[in-house]
């Protein structure tokens, strides 16, 4: 499985996307993430494991608990992968516009 596959698969689950979004502003513990969610703390831990394997989150120990945060490096890699599609789309658009311009100039 490629990095992109793992990342997109990890974000394909609505619960993981919600967890990931909750981590956007600051590092949180499993208990803080689970608060107000319809899934248990162990389920949140399992979702975090998938996000961590996809390199989208990091964790660090703070006392007796672990804090999870968005991994900027993982996001950068995902952004670069997505930009490849954007670059291809722009190149195709440029080629189509140039072909159209060339055919419009012909008498």
Secondary structure, DSSP 8 states (H G I E B T S, - for coil): --HHHHHHHHHTSHHHHHHHHHTSSS-EEHHHHHTT-SS-HHHHHHHHHHHHHTTSEEEEEETTEEEEEE-HHHHHHHHHHHHHHHHHHHHHHHHHHHHHHHHHH--
